């Protein structure tokens, strides 16, 4: 699911990939307005499936971090107001979600972005953060 959700540099919010053309992507806003627009090859686009958070050992895929937030918040929106929260509150929240996150390389802005994206996805019904392939391999074992 996260492979088709995109963050576009310079544009607020998240976008779902609808179609690909020669030099552009057609995307639809994840928010409630569902506005469609072109994103050109010159714009920086990254799939949420390609993002990871730093930990003391290695990197954890964003899907696993979002799943951890979902468990902490019981599938609801994050109760912490990331716009008004202090840096200490945000880092405390992150420590609960991902206890071994790298405190030097994960910045306060990264935590705010994580909460913002999580709230946006959950409020628009996107809650499958971990790929179904992992579940299939567990069933086969």
Secondary structure, 3 states (H helix, E strand, C coil): CHHHEEEECCCCCCEEEEEECCCEEEEEECCCCCCEEEEECCCCEEEHHHCEEEECCCEEEHHHHHHHHHHHCCCCCCCCCCCCCCHHHHHHHHHHHCCCECCCCCCHHHHHHHHHHHHHHHHCCCCCCCCHHHHHHHHHC
